Amino acid sequence: MALYKDKLTVIGGQVPRGSVSVSGAKNSATRLLAASTICDEVIELTGYPTELVDSRHKQRFMEMNGSMIKEYESSLEIDNSRYSCNHLDDYFYPIRTTYLLVAGQLKKSGKANIPYPGGCNIGDRKYDMHIMVWKEFGCTVTEKENYIEIIAPLEIKGSTISFPISTVGGTENALLCASIANGNSEIINAYITPEVKDLINFLKMCGVKIHVKGNSYILVEGQSFISGGTYHVLPDRIEALTWLIYGVLSGGDITIHNIPFDTMEIPLKHVKDAGVDYFENSTSIQIKPECIQDNLVHSFELACGTHPGVISDMQPFFVMLAVKALGTSRVHDFRYPERITYVEELNKFLDQSISTIPGKITIPGSCSFSSSNANATDLRGTMTAVLAALCAKDGVSIINGVSMALRGYNELIVKLASLGVTVEYSE
């Protein structure tokens, strides 16, 4: 993948010791940033992962369209009073959630021009559900050469959005469009993840009336005026899992703070069932060699699915956990069966020991990592290559295109340094 040209150089054999704090969730923070565009007053987002590559791209797009954003150490102050639809010379923004920038432009300009959704290539991830949402709200959608043009009717009226499949992005898009519509909107077969709940809570804070019934039905009363305020971003459950698995693989002693336990119950149960008896209190986890009997975890078989189970973004880290298991493990992912391309790069550190077919990854276990060079694939897959390089017994490894991982890991290099691990980043 040639999207990013930077690289990370890692010296193997470094054992992490120290503590890290989980940042605000990438899959929440970047949505809240986009959601701020429908607000009529200033928004402050605290606990914000300001160093994320994805956030930088989204901030750049918003500023090109009139937003005024002040960045602090772990917060953003966002004034969207001048946010509108401008025609840009450049629509290269390599992020998936560009569709969430539409509602704010429709509210303030009556039309929107947004880049085509980018992000990770993990199989069939089309944007037809978003086109359906905009058309259900009466918009005209035209796919131009470099961007998508959405033109609103004179009045955006409430509508009923019934998704044929559960979709996180579609649910988020429908929520924002419904928030600016005149009247009530129903969202049927919604996918309500912890990050979607975070978005709903943010919109409620801003004055949008939202009623959730069960696990898949949302009723939204649109508002002509949407207020501002201060909102704290949900901690990142995937980052928390990443540090935990790194602790298991490295044999280090890591204390992980700011754990969102209420969003991770089942994934953490799988980790415990694999024999990882970590220490915990109400907000933190400590993982050290004494937590793993005989220094080997148990083999396992699991299937990825929807929340509250093991979601697809967590799949690569359970593959990594299985590397240390005694016996063969299997990880199934039928929601994104093509999410296996990263294994080819990961295998460079493992003497080609992991085998794949679409929807299934087989890990023989009791493997050790050797230094190697690897190329970026998707966000989470690239992070597994970083972990493999960190856990190599010795030698030097290079991860090309490491910004693919930095899209989702705030201050990764700083946090590694806090664990006594030194890496070299170069552009």
N, C-alpha and C positions, 0 to 999 in steps of 0.2 A: 504494500500500500504506500503510495507516494504522497499522501495528503500532507504529512508533516515531515520535515527534513531534520529535525533535531534528534539528539541521541542521549542516552544515559549510559555511562560507563560505571561498571560495578565490579569491585574486587570481592571475590568469594571468601568465605571463612569468617566473616564478621558476625558475631553473636550479639543480638540486640538485648539491651538491658536499660530499663527506664520506663517512662510513661508517655502516653499520647492521649489527646482529647479528640473525640470524634467531632467533625465539623457539621455544619448544617447540610441537610441532604441535597445533593445535586438535583435529584428528581423532584424536589419540592422547591428549592430556592429559585431555580431558573423559571419555574412555572409562576411563582409569586412575582418575580420580576416582570414577566409578561403581563400578569394580571393587573399590575399597578397601572398599566396604560389605560384602563377603563375608569380610573379614579379621577375625581375632580379636585382633590386636595393632595397635599404632599404625603408620601408614604415613607416610613422608615422601616427597613428590614434589619433586625438584629440577629446575631448568630449567623451571619451570612458568610458563605465561603467565597471570599472576594477574589481568590487567586485561580478559580476554576477557568479553564480555557473556554468552556461552553458559555459561561457567564460573560466573559470578555467579549465574545462574538455577539451575544444578544445585546449587551450594553452598547456596543458599537452601532448596531442597527438602530436601536432606539434613539441614540444621540444623533445619528444621521437624519432621523425623522423628527427632531425637535426636542427630545427629552433632555432634561438637565439632571445629571446624576453626580452626586458627591459621594466619594468612597472614603470610608474610614477603615480602621484595622479589621473590624469584624462586623461592619454594618454598611448599608447603603441608604442614602437619602435621595428620594426620587421625586422630581417635579415634572409631571407630564402635562402641564397646562398648555404647552406648545406642541405636544405630540400630534402629528398629522400624517397624511399620506404624501410623501415626496417621491418623485421619480429619481431613482439612484442610477449612477453610471455603473456601479458594481453591485451585483447580487450574489457574490460568493460569500456565503455564511455557512460553514460546515457544521450545522447543528440540526437536530431532528425537529425540535418543537417550534419551528418558525410559524406554524399555523396558529399558535396562541397569540401572535402579535396582530391578528386580524381584527378582533373585536374592538380594540382601542381605536384603530384607524377608521373602522366603520362608524363608530360613535362620533368621532370628531371631524371626519372628512366625507363620510358617505361612501367611501371606497377604500380599498386596501391593495397594496402591492407588496407581496412577500416572496422571499426566496423559496425555491423548492426545498422540501424537507431533506436534510442530509443526515449526518450522524453515522451510526454503526451499520455495517452491512452484515446482518445476522439472518438473512433469509428474506422471506416475502413480507415486506413491511410497506405496503402501499399507503396512499393518502386518500383513497376513495371515500372512506368514512368521513373525512373532513369536508370534502366536496359535498357529500350528502347533507351534512349539518348546515353548511352555508345555504344550500338550495332550499332546505326545509324552512329556513328563516327568510326566504324570498329573494335571496341574492342571485345575481348572475355571475357565473364563474368562467373565466377564460384562461386557458393555459398558454401563456406567452413563451417565447424562446428561453428567457432567462428568469422569469418570475411568474407567479400566479396573480391574476387580477380578479378581485372580488368587488362587485358593485352592489351596494345596498338599495333596497326600495326606498321610497320617500319616508316610509315608516316601517321599522322592524317590529313585527308583531310576534307575540308569543306563539310557540309551536309545540308539537309533539315530536320528539326524536326517539325513534325505536331502533336500537342497534341490532343488526342480525347476529353479531358476535360481540362478546364483551371486549371493550377497548378502553385503555387508560387515556390515551391521547384524545380519542373521540369524546369521551366523557368530559375531559377538561375543556375542550373546545366548545362543546355544547353548554357547559356551565357559564363560560364567559359570554357567549352570544346571548344566552337566556338572560343574563344579568342586565344587559343593556336593552333588551326587548321591551315593548309596551304590552303588559299583560303577563299571564302565567304561561310557563312552559313545563312540559313533562319530559323527563329523560328516563327512558325505559331500557332495561338490560344494561344499566350503568355498571362500570367496574370501579368499586370504591376501595381503593388501596389506602394505606396510611398517608401517602402524599396527596391523594385526591381529598381525603378528609382535611388535610392541612389547608388545601386550597379553599375548601368549603368554609372552614373556620375563618380564613382570611376574608373571604367575601362577606360573611356574616358580620365581621367586625366593621366592614365598610358600609354596612347598611342594607345589603341585599338579603331578602327574606328567602331562606332555603329550608326545605323540609325533606328529610331523608326518611324513607320508610323501608324497613328490611335492609337487604344488602345490595339492591339493584334498582331502586326507584327513587328518583329525585324530583321534587316539585320546586320550581324557582319562580318567585315574583320579581319581575324585572323592575329596575329603578331608573328614573331619569337623572337623579343626582346620586353619585356614589362617593362617599366621604373618604377621608384619609385616616392616618393613624400609625401606630407603631405595632409591629408584629414580629414575634420571634420564630425563626425557622426550625422546623423539626430536625433532630439529629439524624445522621445518615446511617441507616441500618446495614447497608451494603459495605460501607467503610468499616463499620464496627466488626462485621464478619471477617473482612479482609485482614485486619490486625490480629484477630483471634487465630485465624488459620496460619498467618505468618508466625505467630508465637509457637504453634504446634510444630510447624515444619523446621523452624530454626533452632529449637532447643533453647530459646532465650527466656528471659524473664521480663514480661511486658504487662504493665497495668494500663488498661484502656478505660478512659473516663467518658462520661456523657453518653452512655449506652441507652438507646431507646428500647428497653426490654419489652414494653407492651406491643411493639411491632415485630418482635423476633421470636415469639414463644416457640413456634414449631421448628424453625431452622435451628435454634439453640438446643432443642430437644434432640434433634438428629445428631448434633455434635456431641452431646452428652452420651447418647446411645452408642456412639462410636468409641466410647471409652475415654473421652476427654473430660476429666473431672476438674474443671477450672473452678477458681474461687470467685465469689461474687458478693456484692452488697447491692443496695438499691439503685446505684448509678454506675457502678464500675465492675470490671472483670479483671482478674489477674490470671495469667497463664504462664506456667513455668514447667520445667522438666518433671517435677514431682507430680504434676497433674496427669501424667500419662504413664500408666503401668507398663513396665518393661520397654518403655520408649517406642511402643508400637500401638497404633489404634486398631480397632476391629474393622474388618471389611463390612461393607454394607451395600444395599441396593435401594435407590430412591428415584422417584419421578418428580420432575419439576411441574409446577402448575400455577394456580392463582393464589394470591394472598388469602388466608394466612399461612399457606404452605411455603415450600421452597420455590421462590420465583426464578424465572430464567436468568435474571441478572446475577443470581447467587450460584448458578450451575457451575461455572468454572472453578469456584473456590471449594466446592465439594469434590470436584475432580482432583484438585490439589490435595485435599485432606486424604483422599483415597490413595495417593502416592505413598503415604506413610503407613498404610494399613497392612496388616498381616493377612494375606489372601486377596483374591480377586474381588473388585467392586464394580458395580455398574450404575451409571447415572443416565436416566432417560429424560429426554426433553422433546415431547411431541408437539408442544406449542410452537417452538422454534427448532424444528428438526435439523436445520442447516447450521445451527450454532455450534459448529464443530471445526471451523476453519482454523481457529487459534491453536488447536491441538497439534497441527503440523509444526508450528513454531515452538510450542512447549516441548514437543518430542525431541527437539535438538538438545535439550538439557537432560534428556532421559533415555538416550540411546534407542529412540523410536519404540518405546515400550507400550505406549497407549494406542489402542486401536479404536476406530470409529466406523459407524455407518449412520446415515441420517436418523436422528432421533435417539441414538444410543452410543455411549462412550464406555469402553471397557478398560479398566485400570488394573494391572496385575498386582500392584502393591509391593511393599518392601523395596522400593526403588530409591536411588540416591541421585542427587542433582550434580551434574558436571557443568563447568563453565562453557559458554557458547555465545554465539551472536544470533539475534532474532530480530524479526521485523514486526511492526505494529499490525494488528488485525482489527478487532473491535475493542471498545473501551475496556471491558472486564477481561477479555482474553489477553490484551496487552499487559494488563496488571499481573496476570499469572506468569507471564514471561519475566517481569520485574522480580516477582517473588522467587522464581526459579533461580535467577541470577544471584539474588541475595543469599539463597540457601545453598549455592554451590560450595563445595568444601574448600576450593581454592581456585586460583586462576582469575582471569579477567573476562567479563562478559560485556557485550554492547547491545543495547536495545535501541534499534533505529525507529524513529517516529514516535518517541515516547510521549509526545503531547497527546496522543490518542488516549493514553491512560490519565494524563493530567487534566483531561476534560472532566473527570469525575473524582479526582483526589486532590483536595485543597491542601496546599503547602506540604506536598508529599516529601520533598527533599528536606525541608525544615524539620518535619516530624521524624524522619529517619535519623537526622542528626541528634534529636533529643533522645534517641535510643542508642547513641554511640556508633551509629552506622554512617559511614561517609561514602557518598557517590558523587560522580562528576557529571554535571549537565552541560551540554554544549549545543548551540544552534547551528 
